[in-house]
Amino acid sequence: MALEYWTEFFENLQHVRGRSRNTVLAYRRDLELFNEFQSSGKDIHAIYDFMKSRGLSTRSQARVISSIRTYYKFCESKGMKIPPLTALRPPKVKAALPKALNLEEFQKLYNACEVENPYKTARNQMTLLLLFGLGCRVSELIALNLQDLNETEGWLRVIGKGGKERLVPLTQNLSRELKDYLVEVRPKLLKDGSNSILMNDRGKRPSRVDIWRWLAAWSEKAGFSETVNPHRFRHGCATALLEGGADLRSIQMLLGHSSIQTTQIYTSVSTSKIREEIDKHHPLSKL
């Protein structure tokens, strides 16, 4: 690579800042794009037109600019003279409200995940219950191990971004379903001695591709126009908790958000629902 401190930068991201593998790969893609732009010899201001020509969305452009600024600040810490960062301003991104999965939609998927093999059906149901019940990311879901479960106190240890751990309490129903699954179902699917809680069709730890493939099949069978994104379970969990009276700090801890500002977007979701109900039922809306 033509970029200075290439190796050192990524070692710092992974081993010093503790960024996840997916985050590091995202930085790499962004900086490879930037390196390609630099080879054109154009002024830094032209990078915006370059990104547009590559079909990058506004959100993706903002991420690339953020990656470049982070990289340059690292280079500056190494004594390198860097260009003025004021020339690199991320485009404004309109904060989109997360589309939450509701209970009715969850039930449709739960019914649609049934297959001929009863053990695989139980595995499919447990996958959905963990996604919705824990509000976890796909990467966190597939990383769940047997030793992460504390049956006595009723919680699961979840390893989030950057290796950060959090203890997620289980509802009584989910705790009971998980215990039954581990005793009666998992041993029937296990083939390689894995300590993973979930098993794929080959009896091994499932991958992200496995989860997406399952969701695509169940979504189609349930009649959804598109695959239900795994993140919708996470949004659905948070939104349901907020509307049920849970405070933002508790939801932040459950989801593993490093900043309360990330969690606050769910207040907008709840407000939007209230506004819809008022528009639908208030007598003044009929005038």
C-alpha positions as CSV (number, residue, x, y, z in Angstrom):
1,M,0.0,0.0,0.0
2,A,1.1,3.6,-0.7
3,L,-0.3,4.8,2.6
4,E,2.1,5.4,5.4
5,Y,2.0,3.4,8.6
6,W,-0.5,1.0,7.0
7,T,0.5,-2.0,9.2
8,E,0.9,0.0,12.4
9,F,-2.5,1.6,12.0
10,F,-4.4,-1.6,11.8
11,E,-2.4,-3.2,14.6
12,N,-3.4,-0.2,16.7
13,L,-7.0,-0.6,15.8
14,Q,-7.1,-4.2,16.7
15,H,-4.8,-4.6,19.6
16,V,-4.8,-1.1,21.3
17,R,-8.3,0.2,20.6
18,G,-9.8,-3.2,20.7
19,R,-11.9,-2.8,17.5
20,S,-13.8,-5.9,16.3
21,R,-12.7,-7.8,13.2
22,N,-15.6,-6.5,11.2
23,T,-14.8,-2.9,12.1
24,V,-11.1,-3.4,11.2
25,L,-12.2,-4.8,7.8
26,A,-14.5,-1.8,7.2
27,Y,-11.6,0.5,7.9
28,R,-9.5,-1.5,5.5
29,R,-12.1,-1.2,2.7
30,D,-12.4,2.5,3.2
31,L,-8.7,3.2,3.2
32,E,-8.2,1.0,0.1
33,L,-10.7,3.2,-1.6
34,F,-8.9,6.3,-0.4
35,N,-5.6,4.9,-1.6
36,E,-7.1,4.3,-5.0
37,F,-8.3,7.9,-5.1
38,Q,-4.9,9.2,-4.1
39,S,-3.3,7.5,-7.1
40,S,-5.4,9.7,-9.4
41,G,-3.4,12.7,-8.1
42,K,-6.5,14.9,-7.7
43,D,-7.1,17.4,-4.9
44,I,-8.6,16.0,-1.7
45,H,-11.8,18.0,-2.3
46,A,-12.4,15.7,-5.3
47,I,-12.9,12.7,-3.1
48,Y,-16.6,13.4,-2.8
49,D,-17.2,13.2,-6.5
50,F,-15.0,10.1,-6.6
51,M,-17.2,8.4,-3.9
52,K,-20.3,9.4,-5.7
53,S,-19.0,7.9,-9.0
54,R,-18.5,4.6,-7.0
55,G,-22.2,4.6,-6.0
56,L,-21.6,5.2,-2.3
57,S,-24.6,6.3,-0.3
58,T,-24.3,9.4,1.9
59,R,-24.0,7.2,5.0
60,S,-21.1,5.2,3.3
61,Q,-19.4,8.4,2.3
62,A,-19.6,9.7,5.9
63,R,-18.0,6.4,7.1
64,V,-15.1,6.7,4.6
65,I,-14.4,10.3,5.6
66,S,-14.4,9.2,9.3
67,S,-12.0,6.4,8.5
68,I,-9.6,8.7,6.6
69,R,-9.7,11.3,9.5
70,T,-9.0,8.5,12.0
71,Y,-6.1,7.3,9.9
72,Y,-4.6,10.8,9.5
73,K,-4.8,11.5,13.2
74,F,-2.9,8.3,13.9
75,C,-0.2,9.3,11.3
76,E,0.0,12.7,13.0
77,S,0.6,11.0,16.4
78,K,3.6,9.3,14.7
79,G,5.1,12.7,13.7
80,M,3.9,12.7,10.1
81,K,2.7,16.1,8.7
82,I,-0.8,15.7,7.5
83,P,-3.1,17.8,5.3
84,P,-5.7,20.1,7.1
85,L,-8.6,17.9,8.2
86,T,-11.0,20.8,7.8
87,A,-11.1,19.8,4.1
88,L,-12.5,16.4,5.1
89,R,-16.0,17.0,6.4
90,P,-18.4,14.0,6.4
91,P,-21.7,14.7,4.5
92,K,-24.7,15.1,6.7
93,V,-26.5,11.9,7.2
94,K,-30.2,12.0,8.0
95,A,-30.7,9.7,11.0
96,A,-33.1,7.0,9.9
97,L,-35.4,5.6,12.5
98,P,-34.8,1.9,13.0
99,K,-37.5,-0.4,11.7
100,A,-38.5,-2.5,14.6
101,L,-39.9,-6.0,14.4
102,N,-43.2,-6.3,16.3
103,L,-44.6,-9.2,18.0
104,E,-47.0,-10.1,15.2
105,E,-44.2,-10.2,12.7
106,F,-42.1,-12.3,15.1
107,Q,-44.9,-14.8,15.5
108,K,-45.1,-15.2,11.7
109,L,-41.4,-16.0,11.5
110,Y,-41.7,-18.3,14.5
111,N,-44.5,-20.3,12.7
112,A,-42.6,-20.2,9.4
113,C,-39.4,-21.7,10.8
114,E,-40.9,-25.1,11.3
115,V,-39.3,-27.8,9.2
116,E,-39.7,-31.6,8.9
117,N,-36.9,-32.4,11.4
118,P,-38.3,-31.5,14.9
119,Y,-34.8,-30.9,16.3
120,K,-34.0,-28.4,13.6
121,T,-37.3,-26.8,14.1
122,A,-36.5,-26.3,17.8
123,R,-33.0,-24.9,16.8
124,N,-34.7,-22.5,14.5
125,Q,-37.1,-21.4,17.2
126,M,-34.3,-20.9,19.7
127,T,-32.4,-18.8,17.1
128,L,-35.4,-16.4,16.8
129,L,-36.0,-16.4,20.6
130,L,-32.4,-15.4,21.3
131,L,-32.3,-12.7,18.6
132,F,-35.5,-11.1,19.9
133,G,-35.1,-11.9,23.6
134,L,-31.5,-10.7,23.9
135,G,-31.5,-7.9,21.4
136,C,-28.1,-9.1,20.3
137,R,-26.2,-8.7,17.1
138,V,-25.7,-11.6,14.7
139,S,-21.9,-11.7,15.6
140,E,-22.8,-11.9,19.3
141,L,-25.5,-14.6,18.7
142,I,-23.2,-17.0,16.8
143,A,-20.4,-16.5,19.4
144,L,-22.6,-17.7,22.4
145,N,-21.0,-20.6,24.2
146,L,-22.3,-23.1,26.8
147,Q,-20.1,-21.5,29.5
148,D,-21.7,-18.1,28.8
149,L,-25.0,-19.3,30.4
150,N,-25.5,-18.9,34.2
151,E,-28.6,-21.1,34.8
152,T,-28.6,-20.3,38.6
153,E,-28.8,-16.5,38.2
154,G,-30.5,-16.6,34.8
155,W,-28.3,-14.6,32.5
156,L,-26.1,-15.0,29.4
157,R,-22.7,-13.4,28.9
158,V,-22.6,-11.7,25.6
159,I,-19.3,-10.6,23.9
160,G,-19.9,-7.4,22.0
161,K,-17.9,-5.1,19.8
162,G,-14.3,-4.8,20.8
163,G,-14.5,-7.8,23.1
164,K,-16.7,-6.0,25.6
165,E,-18.7,-8.3,27.8
166,R,-22.2,-7.7,29.2
167,L,-24.5,-9.9,31.2
168,V,-28.0,-10.1,29.7
169,P,-30.8,-11.3,32.0
170,L,-33.1,-13.9,30.7
171,T,-36.9,-13.8,31.1
172,Q,-38.3,-16.9,32.9
173,N,-39.8,-18.1,29.6
174,L,-36.6,-17.7,27.6
175,S,-34.6,-19.3,30.4
176,R,-36.9,-22.3,30.5
177,E,-36.9,-22.7,26.7
178,L,-33.1,-22.4,26.5
179,K,-32.6,-25.0,29.2
180,D,-35.0,-27.5,27.4
181,Y,-33.2,-26.8,24.1
182,L,-29.7,-27.5,25.6
183,V,-30.9,-30.8,27.2
184,E,-33.2,-32.2,24.6
185,V,-32.2,-30.7,21.3
186,R,-28.6,-29.6,21.1
187,P,-27.1,-33.0,21.7
188,K,-29.1,-34.4,18.7
189,L,-27.6,-31.8,16.4
190,L,-24.0,-31.7,17.8
191,K,-21.4,-33.5,15.7
192,D,-17.9,-31.8,16.2
193,G,-17.7,-31.3,20.0
194,S,-18.3,-27.5,19.6
195,N,-19.2,-25.6,22.7
196,S,-21.5,-23.3,20.7
197,I,-25.0,-23.0,22.0
198,L,-26.5,-22.9,18.5
199,M,-25.8,-25.6,15.9
200,N,-26.0,-25.3,12.1
201,D,-27.2,-28.2,9.9
202,R,-23.8,-29.7,9.9
203,G,-23.6,-29.9,13.6
204,K,-21.1,-27.0,14.0
205,R,-21.2,-23.4,15.1
206,P,-23.4,-21.4,12.7
207,S,-21.9,-18.6,10.7
208,R,-23.4,-15.2,9.8
209,V,-24.2,-16.7,6.4
210,D,-26.2,-19.5,8.1
211,I,-28.3,-17.0,10.0
212,W,-29.0,-14.8,7.0
213,R,-29.9,-17.9,4.9
214,W,-32.3,-19.1,7.6
215,L,-33.9,-15.7,7.9
216,A,-34.3,-15.4,4.1
217,A,-36.1,-18.8,3.9
218,W,-38.4,-18.1,6.9
219,S,-39.2,-14.6,5.7
220,E,-40.2,-15.9,2.3
221,K,-42.3,-18.6,3.8
222,A,-44.0,-16.1,6.2
223,G,-44.9,-13.9,3.3
224,F,-42.6,-11.0,3.9
225,S,-41.7,-9.0,0.7
226,E,-38.0,-9.0,1.8
227,T,-35.8,-10.8,4.2
228,V,-36.2,-9.7,7.8
229,N,-32.9,-8.1,8.7
230,P,-31.4,-9.5,11.9
231,H,-31.0,-6.0,13.3
232,R,-34.8,-5.6,13.2
233,F,-34.9,-8.1,16.1
234,R,-32.5,-5.8,18.1
235,H,-34.6,-2.7,17.3
236,G,-37.8,-4.6,18.2
237,C,-36.4,-5.7,21.5
238,A,-35.3,-2.2,22.5
239,T,-38.5,-0.5,21.3
240,A,-40.7,-3.0,23.1
241,L,-38.8,-2.5,26.3
242,L,-39.0,1.3,26.0
243,E,-42.7,1.3,25.4
244,G,-43.1,-1.1,28.3
245,G,-41.5,1.4,30.7
246,A,-37.8,0.4,30.8
247,D,-35.4,3.3,31.2
248,L,-32.9,4.2,28.6
249,R,-29.9,3.4,30.8
250,S,-31.1,-0.2,31.2
251,I,-31.7,-0.6,27.5
252,Q,-28.2,0.8,26.9
253,M,-26.7,-1.9,29.1
254,L,-28.8,-4.6,27.5
255,L,-27.8,-3.7,23.9
256,G,-24.2,-2.9,24.8
257,H,-24.2,0.7,23.4
258,S,-21.1,2.6,24.4
259,S,-23.0,5.9,24.3
260,I,-26.5,6.7,25.6
261,Q,-27.0,8.9,22.5
262,T,-27.1,5.7,20.4
263,T,-29.9,4.4,22.6
264,Q,-31.9,7.6,22.5
265,I,-32.9,7.0,18.9
266,Y,-35.5,4.6,20.3
267,T,-37.3,7.5,22.0
268,S,-37.9,8.9,18.5
269,V,-39.4,5.5,17.5
270,S,-41.7,5.5,20.4
271,T,-42.7,9.2,19.8
272,S,-43.5,8.3,16.2
273,K,-45.8,5.5,17.3
274,I,-47.6,7.8,19.7
275,R,-48.0,10.4,16.9
276,E,-49.5,7.8,14.6
277,E,-52.0,6.7,17.3
278,I,-53.0,10.3,17.9
279,D,-53.5,11.0,14.2
280,K,-55.5,7.8,13.9
281,H,-57.8,8.2,16.9
282,H,-57.9,11.9,18.0
283,P,-61.2,13.6,17.0
284,L,-59.4,16.7,15.7
285,S,-57.6,14.5,13.0
286,K,-61.0,13.9,11.5
287,L,-61.9,17.6,10.9
